Amino acid sequence: MFCKDPADVTVKDFLISGLNEPGNTNNSLGFSWRNKYVNQVPGMNTLGVSVSRLDYAPGGRESIHWSPRASEIFTVLQGKFYVAFVASTVNNKERLFEAILKPGDGIVFPRGLPHFEVNIGKKHGVALRFNNHENPGIVLLPSSVFHSTPVIKPEYLAKAFLIDEETAKGIQARVAEQDTQFDS
């Protein structure tokens, strides 16, 4: 995103709307998001901020993912969530940090660390995601590994994940189908 000519900037470049509108969670993840990044809010350019509304059906989840350019604050508005992230610690041992969050609770997900959220409540869940970058990026672990372009050969995935090639092909097909639900 390039800076606008200051003479062309209006208050509309700084307004955020639509965060009150629920997203469609009728998909395989039971999840939807409405991002407000620099492409939607030009006034965010160079400010290092962005926000998203996240909606979850009961049992809904966001795939394991990370943001390569930003840390995240995940804040629960409605519902009950199991949240977790994984970090390398001393001696390269992977450590899981996990919590149960209720409305008003939040967690910081450090930049670049894999994390996820699951609505473990019996009702629709809503959260806000605040990032310290106007375009934080998102890398979905299942998609990046099982639905890359070009695809990683099933024989390599089978060896890496200690599964057989048919299982790898099956996962690739399911992730590809899931990804088509979220293309935008």
N, C-alpha and C positions, 0 to 999 in steps of 0.2 A: 504494500500500500504506500502510495506516495503522498506527501503532504499536499493539501489543497492550498491554493492561493488564498492567503488570509482575507482578501476582499470577497471571496466566494463562500466563506464559512458562515453558517447560520446556527441558531440554537438547535435545529433539527439534527445537526451532526453529532450532538452530545446526548440526545434523548434515547432512552431505552424503554421499549414497550413490549408487551406480550408475555412477560414473565408470570402473569396471573392466569394465563391460558393453559389448561392441562394438555399434555401431549398424548398421542395415541400409543397405548401400551399393548395393542393387539398384535403381537409378533412373538417370535420364538423366545425372545429374552424377557418379554413382559416389561419393556423399558423404552423410554424415549427421552430425547434431549432437545432443548431449544437453546442454541448457543448465541451469545451476544459478543461477538469478536469484532475486530477492527473492520472487517468486511461489512458488517451490519451497522456498526456505530463508528463512523469515520473519526469522530472526536477522540477515540481511544488511541489513535495513532501516536506512538512514542510514549504513551503514558504508563505502559506496563501493567494494564489491568484488563480483565474480562470477567464475564459472569455467564452462567448457564443455569437454566431450570431443568431439573431431572425428575421424571415421573416413573413410578414403578408400580406395576400390578402386585398383588400379594404373591410373594415368591419371585418377583421380578428381580433381575440382576443386570449389572453392567459387566461386560466381559473384562477379564484381566487385561489391563492396559497401563500405559504410562504416558506422561507428557514430556517430550524431549526438551522443551524450552521453558517449562514453568513448574513451580510448586503449586499445590492446590489446597484450598480450604473447603472441605465438604461439610455443609451445615444442614441438619435435618429440620424441616418445617413440619412434616406430618409423617407418621409411621414409626416403625421400629426397624433398625438396620444392623446387620452384622457387617462390619467393615474390616479390611485388613490390608497391610502392605508387607512386602518382603524386602529386607535390606541385607547386604553383606556386612558382616561385622568382623571382629577380630578373628584372625586365622582363616579368613574366607569362608566362614560358616554362614549359611543363610539363616536369617532369623525372621520369624513371623511376628508382626505386631498386629494385634487384633482387639476389637472392642465392639460392644453393643451400644448403639446410639439411639436416643429418644429425641422428641422435638426439643429444640433449643441446644442440643449437643452438636459438637463438630469435631473434626479431626484434620490435622495437617498431613497431606501426602507429599513427601519431599520429591523434588524434581527428579525424573528419570527412574523412579522406583516403581515396580509393578504393584498395582493395587486394584481392589474391586469393592463393590458394595452389593448387598443382597437385602431386599425388603423381607424381613422375617415376620412382619406383622400380618394381621388378618385383613387389613384395609389398605387402600391405595396409599402409596408413600410419595412424598415430595421433598426434594432437597435443592439447595442452591450450591453451585460450584463457583468459587472465586479463584481466579488464577492471577499470578503476578506477571503476566505477559498478555499483550493484546491479541496474540495469535499463538496459543500454547502448543498446538499440535497434539495429536493423539495417535498412539501406536497400539492397535488391538493385537494382543498376543496371538489369539487363534488365527486371525486373518493374516498377520505378517508371516506366520510359520506355515499355515496350511492353505493359504489362498493368495500367495504372492504371484507376481507377474514377472517373468515366467514362473511356473510352479516349481517348487522343490521336488525332485524325484521321490516317489514313495519309498524307494529302496533306502534313500538317505534318511528320510524321516523315520522309517522303521528302525534303523540302527540307532539313531539319536534318542528315540523315545522308548526303545526296548519293546517294540510292538512288531507285528507282522505287516507285510506290505498291504494286504487286503484291508486291515484295520486302518492303516495310513490313508489308503484310497477312500475308505468310507468317511473318515474324518474330513478329508479334503472336500468331498462332495457335500457333507452337511454344513461345513463352514461356508462354502461357496453359496449354498442356498440361503443361509442366514444372512450373509453379506448383502444379497440382493434386496433384502427387506429394509436395509438402511442406506442404500445408495441415494445420494441427494446432490 
